[in-house]
Amino acid sequence: MTDNKGANRLYLVIVALYVIASLLFAKVIPFELPTYAGIIVSQLIVVVPAVLYCIIRKISIKELFPYRKISLSTAVLVVVSTYLMYPLMIVLNMITLLFTKSGTASMQSEMSQFPLIVSTVLVALVPACVEEFVFRGVLFQTYRRKRVFSAILLSALLFGCMHMNVNQFAYTFVMGIYMAFLVEGTGSMFSSMLAHFTLNFTGVFLSWLIGKRTGAFDKTGDMSQVGNFLDYGNDTVIMLLFGILIWFIIAIGTTAGAIAIYLQICKMNGRREHIKTIFRKQSTEKLITIPLILAIAITIAIMVLVF
């Protein structure tokens, strides 16, 4: 079995386990799983198969975890560039909210009731470590041995699909591309972990702050249906479209700034010449196999069902 086939089967296993666990908790187990427990379970479903995959195939985790240290100045620039990417995420989020529900509103509502440190660990720190290890580590590092740019796009696609809702898919796909480029630009997965943590922590902190200041995330409030703005009338849609336009204009400038900072990060880490080689075709070996197609099809079917 080639490395690509193995990685693709791993992804299928993760998707299958996620679907099975969702059905068990929805249909079989006679109680609702607490939000914090659901987060822990979802992260275990992602990381445990990946670790077992490495053990069974006798792959050193070091091979799949570029652990080169990054300087403080690089870390600061990673945080700055990540925040400059934030307006683009807002635009993508707002566009999808025109026709689908928010993929995170319900969780944010519940997690806002927890102490900030608990939410930070569960929603920001743990996913930043677990998901980066699996998607920018095991999967991306396997695919990139053949074609780096194709690996960037494919690992980002799988990252987006794994969220299994249209709202989150749109911006996680883009951020997956960004974080894979960070790994290439620094030679270290610590940079993508830092970016991932920064994004998640910002959402956690804003949800906590809004809940603290305004009580917007009331325990009795139902935030699960936030979105579907086409059902809210013309005035709401017009306001949202106007907001999208404003944020799009802002995003053009901030994304350009993020790219400029990214190039500086590459220069500081001696990776400018390496980045130029990313777009070169290195192998004709197929990255996509039948198990991966099946896994993607399952995630798309779920996204359509919860649309």
Disulfide bonds with the S-S distance in Angstrom:
none
